[in-house]
Amino acid sequence: MAERLVYGWQPVLRVLRSDPARIRQLYVQAGLGKARQARLPAELPASLPVAERSRDELDELVGSRHQ
């Protein structure tokens, strides 16, 4: 399977709810991490790594500014 980057809160939540095994790493914006993590689905695998990154680092990762 080809590796694909899914970004944006709603698209990521859809993938997590439909097929959480597809997600290998979750990045959240620093400073918003705890609030966002509290809203993650309960069935989220406990072993899924969650990393906080600055907004600039996230924008660079996806190649554009996401709103």
MODELLER restraints for C-alpha pairs under 7 A, 6 or more apart:
rsr = mdl.restraints
at = mdl.atoms
rsr.add(forms.Gaussian(group=physical.xy_distance, feature=features.Distance(at['CA:6:A'], at['CA:12:A']), mean=6.10, stdev=0.5))
rsr.add(forms.Gaussian(group=physical.xy_distance, feature=features.Distance(at['CA:17:A'], at['CA:41:A']), mean=6.87, stdev=0.5))
rsr.add(forms.Gaussian(group=physical.xy_distance, feature=features.Distance(at['CA:20:A'], at['CA:44:A']), mean=6.79, stdev=0.5))
rsr.add(forms.Gaussian(group=physical.xy_distance, feature=features.Distance(at['CA:24:A'], at['CA:48:A']), mean=6.55, stdev=0.5))
rsr.add(forms.Gaussian(group=physical.xy_distance, feature=features.Distance(at['CA:25:A'], at['CA:48:A']), mean=6.26, stdev=0.5))
rsr.add(forms.Gaussian(group=physical.xy_distance, feature=features.Distance(at['CA:25:A'], at['CA:49:A']), mean=5.31, stdev=0.5))
rsr.add(forms.Gaussian(group=physical.xy_distance, feature=features.Distance(at['CA:25:A'], at['CA:50:A']), mean=6.27, stdev=0.5))
rsr.add(forms.Gaussian(group=physical.xy_distance, feature=features.Distance(at['CA:26:A'], at['CA:49:A']), mean=6.20, stdev=0.5))
rsr.add(forms.Gaussian(group=physical.xy_distance, feature=features.Distance(at['CA:26:A'], at['CA:50:A']), mean=4.76, stdev=0.5))
rsr.add(forms.Gaussian(group=physical.xy_distance, feature=features.Distance(at['CA:26:A'], at['CA:51:A']), mean=6.28, stdev=0.5))
rsr.add(forms.Gaussian(group=physical.xy_distance, feature=features.Distance(at['CA:27:A'], at['CA:50:A']), mean=5.77, stdev=0.5))
rsr.add(forms.Gaussian(group=physical.xy_distance, feature=features.Distance(at['CA:27:A'], at['CA:51:A']), mean=4.87, stdev=0.5))
rsr.add(forms.Gaussian(group=physical.xy_distance, feature=features.Distance(at['CA:27:A'], at['CA:52:A']), mean=5.72, stdev=0.5))
rsr.add(forms.Gaussian(group=physical.xy_distance, feature=features.Distance(at['CA:27:A'], at['CA:53:A']), mean=6.65, stdev=0.5))
rsr.add(forms.Gaussian(group=physical.xy_distance, feature=features.Distance(at['CA:28:A'], at['CA:51:A']), mean=6.26, stdev=0.5))
rsr.add(forms.Gaussian(group=physical.xy_distance, feature=features.Distance(at['CA:28:A'], at['CA:52:A']), mean=4.92, stdev=0.5))
rsr.add(forms.Gaussian(group=physical.xy_distance, feature=features.Distance(at['CA:28:A'], at['CA:53:A']), mean=6.24, stdev=0.5))
rsr.add(forms.Gaussian(group=physical.xy_distance, feature=features.Distance(at['CA:29:A'], at['CA:52:A']), mean=5.52, stdev=0.5))
rsr.add(forms.Gaussian(group=physical.xy_distance, feature=features.Distance(at['CA:29:A'], at['CA:53:A']), mean=5.23, stdev=0.5))
rsr.add(forms.Gaussian(group=physical.xy_distance, feature=features.Distance(at['CA:29:A'], at['CA:54:A']), mean=5.61, stdev=0.5))
rsr.add(forms.Gaussian(group=physical.xy_distance, feature=features.Distance(at['CA:29:A'], at['CA:55:A']), mean=5.79, stdev=0.5))
rsr.add(forms.Gaussian(group=physical.xy_distance, feature=features.Distance(at['CA:30:A'], at['CA:52:A']), mean=4.80, stdev=0.5))
rsr.add(forms.Gaussian(group=physical.xy_distance, feature=features.Distance(at['CA:30:A'], at['CA:53:A']), mean=5.08, stdev=0.5))
rsr.add(forms.Gaussian(group=physical.xy_distance, feature=features.Distance(at['CA:30:A'], at['CA:54:A']), mean=5.20, stdev=0.5))
rsr.add(forms.Gaussian(group=physical.xy_distance, feature=features.Distance(at['CA:33:A'], at['CA:52:A']), mean=6.33, stdev=0.5))
rsr.add(forms.Gaussian(group=physical.xy_distance, feature=features.Distance(at['CA:59:A'], at['CA:65:A']), mean=5.07, stdev=0.5))
rsr.add(forms.Gaussian(group=physical.xy_distance, feature=features.Distance(at['CA:59:A'], at['CA:66:A']), mean=6.69, stdev=0.5))
